């Protein structure tokens, strides 16, 4: 039975030792991208391990392409965290001041002062740390070191004809939940076949080198790893079976933390990897949480100017004077979606957002990056719903470079659509509309997105 179904039997300690001695170590794009979210010390540990096995490493062409295509986003993600820390500390200070003022807290002025001093100190620390960050957009040492290591061991691309064959095969495999890649089936063509391309490139490399493959990835979805009652057992047995049948080679997988852990054991490393393991575990946890949300797609929206529509007086009805909306002034150019519904005067606006509305549309604190620069979103007021179940979020956008004035937007949405949005289509559309509006030059405006 073992000879016919090797993929279903966990290797022994001796077999693992032989595997680590003879295998090719292949790397996924997310492992390399994770380096941009780790400390310099962790990067050094990772590169030190790669240098120990430099003659036995491989980067599938698809993984290399995904790494290079997403590298700038990974770099920006790292730099964005400084702005988020600063924003959160300021929010905390504002919240404390608000509580003190509303409830006449004893020693309220002193408490508010401490909170404000904390935010100021935190802002200074953040600015100081951000200034010390290397400018990876212009001089990327991580890219340079990876390029040197994988110079002669990056796979070749498939010919267009072979790619089309894999895409057609992928459609059949995904329909039958054959691993890997079927969990990406909701992605658009041909992006959803990225994992399948990597898989076939791993098989081809094993066949050429006549060596077993150990694949290191940050992807912990069930179409790569076998999971049982919340526990990860190992690679999917089907993958190990297919590798053996197609290339006559053994196959195993590790996440980055486990790769570093076993590298210390099987490669006889003299340096500690615990801190690096911990950092990569946190990165993988963040990626897993992010993968459970559908990313914002690239969407093109059509707009028309309120001034040329039947809704020209919309803002006048909504805000009789600027004193009723402290964060909002009259719009310079008000825009709306072609699916806009008329304003309902029965809507009642709350002074502060409640938790329900923050959870329904989780964009508070999000960073949008249109051509006009990066903007941090803050929900400054959220409404009760009207008779038609429509609600208007009051949004304020602060520029992260602090060199431009803030911008404000009144956003009309359907609460029912937010509540019944399992694949985040509606939320993604909302984010796309906001991105489009931020790409323009209006200092304030109003948008309706009501299905």
C-alpha positions as CSV (number, residue, x, y, z in Angstrom):
1,X,0.0,0.0,0.0
2,X,2.8,2.4,0.8
3,X,4.3,2.0,-2.6
4,X,1.0,2.8,-4.3
5,X,0.0,5.7,-2.0
6,X,3.3,7.3,-0.9
7,X,1.6,10.7,-0.5
8,X,-0.5,9.5,2.4
9,X,2.5,8.4,4.6
10,X,4.5,10.9,6.6
11,X,8.2,10.5,6.0
12,X,10.2,9.0,8.9
13,X,13.0,11.0,10.6
14,X,15.6,9.2,8.4
15,X,13.6,10.0,5.3
16,X,13.3,13.6,6.3
17,X,17.1,13.8,6.8
18,X,17.7,12.3,3.4
19,X,15.2,14.7,1.9
20,X,17.0,17.7,3.3
21,X,20.3,16.3,2.1
22,X,19.3,15.8,-1.5
23,X,16.3,18.1,-2.3
24,X,15.9,21.3,-4.3
25,X,14.5,24.1,-2.1
26,X,11.9,26.1,-4.1
27,X,10.4,29.4,-2.9
28,X,7.1,31.1,-3.3
29,X,6.7,34.8,-4.0
30,X,5.0,35.5,-0.6
31,X,8.1,34.3,1.2
32,X,10.3,36.8,-0.5
33,X,7.8,39.6,-0.1
34,X,7.6,38.8,3.6
35,X,11.2,40.0,3.9
36,X,10.0,43.6,3.4
37,X,7.9,43.3,6.5
38,X,10.6,41.8,8.7
39,X,13.4,43.4,10.6
40,X,17.0,43.6,9.3
41,X,18.0,40.9,11.8
42,X,15.4,38.5,10.4
43,X,16.4,39.2,6.9
44,X,20.0,38.4,7.8
45,X,18.9,35.0,9.3
46,X,16.9,34.2,6.1
47,X,19.8,35.1,3.8
48,X,22.3,33.2,5.9
49,X,20.1,30.0,5.5
50,X,19.9,30.5,1.7
51,X,23.6,31.0,1.4
52,X,24.0,27.5,3.1
53,X,22.0,25.9,0.3
54,X,22.8,28.2,-2.6
55,X,23.5,25.3,-4.9
56,X,20.1,23.8,-4.3
57,X,17.7,26.7,-4.5
58,X,15.1,27.3,-7.2
59,X,12.6,30.1,-7.9
60,X,9.8,29.2,-10.3
61,X,9.3,31.7,-13.0
62,X,5.7,32.5,-11.9
63,X,6.9,33.0,-8.3
64,X,9.6,35.4,-9.6
65,X,7.1,37.3,-11.7
66,X,4.7,37.6,-8.7
67,X,7.5,38.8,-6.4
68,X,8.6,41.5,-8.8
69,X,5.0,42.6,-9.6
70,X,4.1,43.0,-5.9
71,X,7.5,44.3,-4.6
72,X,6.6,47.9,-4.6
73,X,3.3,47.3,-2.8
74,X,5.2,45.3,-0.1
75,X,7.6,48.2,0.3
76,X,4.7,50.7,0.6
77,X,2.9,48.5,3.1
78,X,5.9,48.8,5.4
79,X,6.2,52.5,5.1
80,X,2.4,52.9,5.6
81,X,2.6,51.4,9.1
82,X,4.3,54.5,10.4
83,X,1.4,56.7,9.4
84,X,-1.1,54.2,10.9
85,X,0.7,54.3,14.2
86,X,0.7,58.1,14.2
87,X,-3.0,58.2,13.3
88,X,-4.0,55.7,16.0
89,X,-2.2,57.6,18.7
90,X,-4.0,60.8,17.6
91,X,-7.3,59.0,17.6
92,X,-6.7,57.8,21.1
93,X,-5.9,61.3,22.3
94,X,-9.1,62.7,20.6
95,X,-11.2,59.9,22.1
96,X,-9.9,60.6,25.6
97,X,-10.5,64.3,25.2
98,X,-14.0,63.6,24.0
99,X,-14.8,61.4,27.0
100,X,-13.3,64.0,29.5
101,X,-15.4,66.8,28.0
102,X,-18.7,64.8,27.8
103,X,-18.6,63.3,31.3
104,X,-16.8,66.0,33.4
105,X,-14.1,63.6,34.5
106,X,-12.2,64.6,37.6
107,X,-8.7,66.0,36.6
108,X,-10.0,65.9,33.1
109,X,-7.6,68.6,31.9
110,X,-4.6,66.8,33.2
111,X,-5.8,63.5,31.7
112,X,-6.3,65.2,28.3
113,X,-2.9,66.8,28.5
114,X,-1.2,63.5,29.2
115,X,-3.0,61.9,26.2
116,X,-2.1,64.8,24.0
117,X,1.5,64.7,25.1
118,X,1.6,61.0,24.4
119,X,0.3,61.5,20.9
120,X,2.9,64.2,20.3
121,X,5.7,62.0,21.7
122,X,4.5,59.1,19.6
123,X,4.4,61.3,16.5
124,X,8.0,62.4,17.1
125,X,9.2,58.8,17.5
126,X,7.4,57.7,14.4
127,X,8.8,60.5,12.3
128,X,12.3,59.8,13.6
129,X,12.0,56.1,12.8
130,X,10.5,56.7,9.4
131,X,13.4,59.0,8.5
132,X,15.9,56.1,9.3
133,X,14.1,53.7,7.0
134,X,16.1,52.9,3.9
135,X,14.5,54.2,0.6
136,X,13.8,50.8,-0.9
137,X,12.0,52.3,-3.9
138,X,15.4,53.7,-5.1
139,X,17.9,51.3,-3.6
140,X,16.6,47.9,-2.7
141,X,19.2,45.8,-1.0
142,X,16.7,42.9,-0.6
143,X,16.1,42.8,-4.3
144,X,19.8,43.0,-5.1
145,X,20.6,40.0,-2.7
146,X,17.8,37.9,-4.0
147,X,18.8,38.7,-7.6
148,X,22.3,37.5,-6.9
149,X,21.2,34.3,-5.2
150,X,18.7,33.3,-7.8
151,X,20.6,34.5,-10.9
152,X,21.2,31.1,-12.3
153,X,18.3,29.2,-10.6
154,X,15.2,31.0,-11.8
155,X,12.9,29.0,-14.0
156,X,12.1,29.9,-17.6
157,X,8.6,31.0,-18.6
158,X,6.1,28.7,-20.3
159,X,5.4,29.3,-24.0
160,X,2.0,31.0,-24.6
161,X,0.6,27.7,-26.0
162,X,1.6,25.8,-22.8
163,X,0.1,28.5,-20.6
164,X,-3.2,28.2,-22.5
165,X,-3.1,24.4,-22.0
166,X,-2.6,24.9,-18.2
167,X,-5.4,27.4,-18.0
168,X,-7.8,25.0,-19.7
169,X,-6.6,22.2,-17.5
170,X,-7.0,24.5,-14.5
171,X,-10.6,25.1,-15.2
172,X,-11.3,21.4,-15.1
173,X,-9.2,20.8,-12.0
174,X,-10.7,23.8,-10.1
175,X,-14.2,22.5,-10.9
176,X,-13.3,19.3,-9.2
177,X,-11.3,21.0,-6.3
178,X,-8.1,19.3,-7.4
179,X,-5.2,21.0,-5.6
180,X,-3.4,23.4,-5.9
181,X,-5.0,26.7,-6.7
182,X,-8.7,26.1,-6.7
183,X,-9.2,28.4,-3.6
184,X,-8.2,31.2,-6.0
185,X,-11.0,30.4,-8.4
186,X,-12.8,33.7,-7.6
187,X,-9.9,35.7,-8.9
188,X,-10.0,36.9,-12.5
189,X,-8.3,35.1,-15.4
190,X,-5.5,34.4,-15.7
191,X,-4.4,35.5,-12.2
192,X,-6.3,32.6,-10.6
193,X,-4.0,30.1,-12.3
194,X,-0.8,31.5,-10.7
195,X,-0.5,28.7,-8.1
196,X,-1.2,26.1,-10.8
197,X,1.6,27.5,-13.0
198,X,4.0,27.3,-10.0
199,X,3.0,23.7,-9.4
200,X,3.6,22.6,-12.9
201,X,7.0,24.5,-12.9
202,X,7.9,22.6,-9.7
203,X,7.0,19.2,-11.4
204,X,9.0,20.1,-14.5
205,X,12.1,21.2,-12.4
206,X,11.9,17.9,-10.4
207,X,11.8,16.0,-13.6
208,X,14.7,17.8,-15.1
209,X,16.9,17.7,-12.0
210,X,15.7,14.2,-10.9
211,X,15.6,15.6,-7.3
212,X,12.9,15.8,-4.7
213,X,11.3,19.2,-4.1
214,X,10.8,21.1,-0.8
215,X,8.5,24.1,-1.4
216,X,8.6,27.0,1.0
217,X,5.5,29.1,1.0
218,X,3.5,31.5,3.1
219,X,0.2,30.2,1.5
220,X,-1.6,28.1,4.2
221,X,-4.8,27.6,2.3
222,X,-6.3,24.1,2.1
223,X,-5.5,23.7,-1.6
224,X,-1.9,23.4,-0.6
225,X,-1.9,22.0,2.9
226,X,-3.9,19.2,4.4
227,X,-5.9,20.5,7.4
228,X,-7.9,18.5,9.9
229,X,-9.9,20.0,12.8
230,X,-7.9,23.2,12.7
231,X,-4.5,21.5,12.5
232,X,-2.2,21.5,9.5
233,X,-1.0,17.9,8.9
234,X,1.3,18.5,5.9
235,X,1.2,18.9,2.2
236,X,-2.0,17.7,0.5
237,X,-1.5,14.0,-0.2
238,X,-2.7,14.5,-3.8
239,X,0.2,16.9,-4.4
240,X,2.7,14.3,-3.2
241,X,1.1,11.6,-5.2
242,X,1.1,13.8,-8.4
243,X,4.7,14.8,-8.0
244,X,5.7,11.2,-7.6
245,X,3.6,10.0,-10.5
246,X,4.7,12.8,-12.8
247,X,8.4,13.3,-11.9
248,X,9.3,10.3,-9.8
249,X,10.2,12.6,-7.0
250,X,9.3,13.2,-3.4
251,X,7.6,16.4,-2.4
252,X,7.2,18.3,0.9
253,X,6.2,21.8,2.0
254,X,7.1,24.1,4.8
255,X,5.9,27.6,5.8
256,X,8.7,30.0,6.4
257,X,8.8,29.6,10.2
258,X,8.9,25.8,10.0
259,X,11.6,26.0,7.2
260,X,13.8,28.0,9.5
261,X,13.1,25.7,12.4
262,X,14.1,22.5,10.5
263,X,17.0,24.3,8.8
264,X,18.6,24.7,12.1
265,X,18.1,20.9,12.8
266,X,19.1,19.5,9.4
267,X,21.6,22.0,8.2
268,X,23.4,22.3,11.5
269,X,23.1,26.1,11.8
270,X,25.1,27.8,14.4
271,X,22.9,30.8,14.8
272,X,19.5,31.2,16.5
273,X,16.4,31.4,14.3
274,X,13.7,31.7,17.0
275,X,13.1,35.5,16.6
276,X,13.0,35.2,12.8
277,X,10.5,32.3,13.1
278,X,8.3,34.5,15.3
279,X,8.3,37.4,12.9
280,X,7.4,35.2,9.9
281,X,4.6,33.6,12.0
282,X,3.1,37.1,12.6
283,X,3.4,37.9,8.9
284,X,1.6,34.7,7.9
285,X,-1.1,35.3,10.4
286,X,-1.7,38.8,8.9
287,X,-1.7,37.4,5.4
288,X,-4.2,34.7,6.3
289,X,-6.5,37.3,7.8
290,X,-6.2,39.4,4.7
291,X,-6.9,36.5,2.4
292,X,-10.2,36.0,4.0
293,X,-11.2,39.4,2.6
294,X,-11.6,39.9,-1.1
295,X,-9.1,42.6,-2.3
296,X,-10.3,45.8,-4.0
297,X,-10.5,45.2,-7.8
298,X,-9.5,47.6,-10.5
299,X,-12.9,49.1,-11.5
300,X,-13.8,51.9,-13.9
301,X,-16.8,54.0,-12.9
302,X,-18.7,56.6,-14.8
303,X,-19.6,59.8,-13.1
304,X,-21.5,62.9,-14.0
305,X,-21.4,66.3,-12.3
306,X,-24.1,67.2,-9.8
307,X,-24.2,70.8,-11.1
308,X,-25.6,69.5,-14.4
309,X,-28.1,67.1,-12.9
310,X,-31.5,67.2,-11.1
311,X,-29.6,66.9,-7.8
312,X,-27.9,70.3,-8.0
313,X,-29.4,71.4,-4.6
314,X,-28.5,68.1,-2.8
315,X,-25.8,69.6,-0.6
316,X,-27.9,72.6,0.2
317,X,-30.7,70.4,1.5
318,X,-28.3,68.3,3.5
319,X,-26.2,71.0,5.1
320,X,-28.0,74.3,5.4
321,X,-24.8,76.0,6.6
322,X,-21.3,74.9,7.3
323,X,-21.7,75.0,11.1
324,X,-23.8,71.9,11.0
325,X,-20.9,69.9,9.6
326,X,-17.6,70.9,11.2
327,X,-15.5,68.6,9.0
328,X,-17.3,69.6,5.8
329,X,-17.5,72.7,3.6
330,X,-19.7,73.2,0.6
331,X,-18.3,71.1,-2.3
332,X,-16.3,72.6,-5.1
333,X,-17.5,69.9,-7.4
334,X,-20.1,67.4,-6.3
335,X,-20.2,64.1,-8.1
336,X,-22.4,61.0,-8.0
337,X,-22.5,57.5,-9.5
338,X,-24.8,56.9,-12.4
339,X,-26.7,54.6,-10.1
340,X,-27.4,57.4,-7.6
341,X,-30.7,57.7,-5.8
342,X,-32.3,61.0,-4.7
343,X,-31.5,62.4,-1.3
344,X,-34.0,61.4,1.4
345,X,-34.6,64.3,3.8
346,X,-35.7,62.0,6.6
347,X,-32.2,60.8,7.3
348,X,-30.9,61.7,10.8
349,X,-27.1,62.1,11.2
350,X,-25.4,61.1,14.4
351,X,-22.6,63.2,15.9
352,X,-20.3,60.2,16.1
353,X,-20.0,56.8,14.4
354,X,-21.3,53.9,16.3
355,X,-19.6,50.5,16.4
356,X,-22.2,48.8,14.1
357,X,-21.5,51.2,11.2
358,X,-17.7,50.9,11.7
359,X,-18.0,47.1,11.4
360,X,-20.4,47.3,8.4
361,X,-18.0,49.4,6.4
362,X,-14.5,48.7,7.8
363,X,-12.6,51.5,6.1
364,X,-11.9,53.6,9.3
365,X,-8.1,54.1,9.3
366,X,-7.6,52.6,5.8
367,X,-5.0,54.1,3.5
368,X,-6.0,54.9,-0.1
369,X,-3.3,55.4,-2.6
370,X,-4.6,57.2,-5.8
371,X,-2.4,59.3,-8.1
372,X,-3.0,62.3,-5.8
373,X,-1.0,60.7,-3.0
374,X,-1.8,58.6,0.1
375,X,-4.9,59.5,2.1
376,X,-5.9,58.1,5.5
377,X,-9.7,57.6,5.9
378,X,-11.6,58.5,9.0
379,X,-15.3,58.0,9.6
380,X,-16.2,61.2,11.5
381,X,-20.0,60.6,11.6
382,X,-22.3,57.8,10.7
383,X,-26.1,57.9,10.3
384,X,-29.2,56.0,11.3
385,X,-30.9,54.5,8.3
386,X,-33.8,56.2,6.6
387,X,-37.0,54.6,5.5
388,X,-35.4,53.3,2.4
389,X,-32.5,51.7,4.3
390,X,-30.0,54.2,2.9
391,X,-27.3,55.7,5.1
392,X,-24.6,58.4,4.5
393,X,-21.2,58.0,6.0
394,X,-19.3,61.2,6.7
395,X,-15.6,60.6,5.7
396,X,-12.6,62.7,6.3
397,X,-9.3,62.1,4.4
398,X,-6.0,63.3,5.8
399,X,-2.9,63.4,3.5
400,X,-0.1,61.2,4.9
401,X,2.5,63.8,3.8
402,X,0.7,66.5,5.9
403,X,1.5,69.0,3.2
404,X,-2.0,69.3,1.7
405,X,-5.4,70.2,3.2
406,X,-7.8,67.4,4.3
407,X,-10.6,66.4,2.0
408,X,-14.2,65.4,2.9
409,X,-16.8,63.1,1.4
410,X,-20.4,62.3,2.1
411,X,-21.0,58.7,1.0
412,X,-24.5,57.3,0.5
413,X,-24.8,53.5,0.7
414,X,-27.3,50.7,1.2
415,X,-27.2,49.2,4.7
416,X,-28.9,46.0,3.5
417,X,-26.3,45.6,0.8
418,X,-23.5,46.0,3.4
419,X,-25.1,43.4,5.7
420,X,-25.5,40.9,2.9
421,X,-22.2,41.1,1.1
422,X,-20.4,37.7,1.8
423,X,-17.9,38.1,-1.0
424,X,-17.3,41.8,-0.4
425,X,-18.4,42.8,-3.9
426,X,-20.3,45.8,-2.6
427,X,-17.6,46.9,-0.2
428,X,-15.0,46.6,-3.0
429,X,-17.1,48.7,-5.3
430,X,-17.4,51.4,-2.5
431,X,-13.6,51.4,-2.1
432,X,-13.2,51.6,-5.8
433,X,-15.5,54.6,-6.0
434,X,-13.6,56.4,-3.2
435,X,-10.3,55.7,-4.9
436,X,-11.7,57.2,-8.1
437,X,-12.9,60.3,-6.3
438,X,-9.6,60.8,-4.4
439,X,-7.9,60.7,-7.8
440,X,-9.6,64.0,-8.6
441,X,-9.0,67.4,-7.2
442,X,-12.2,68.1,-5.3
443,X,-11.8,69.2,-1.7
444,X,-15.3,68.0,-0.8
445,X,-18.0,66.1,-2.4
446,X,-20.9,63.6,-2.3
447,X,-21.3,60.2,-3.8
448,X,-24.2,57.7,-3.8
449,X,-23.6,54.1,-4.5
450,X,-27.0,52.4,-4.1
451,X,-27.8,49.2,-5.9
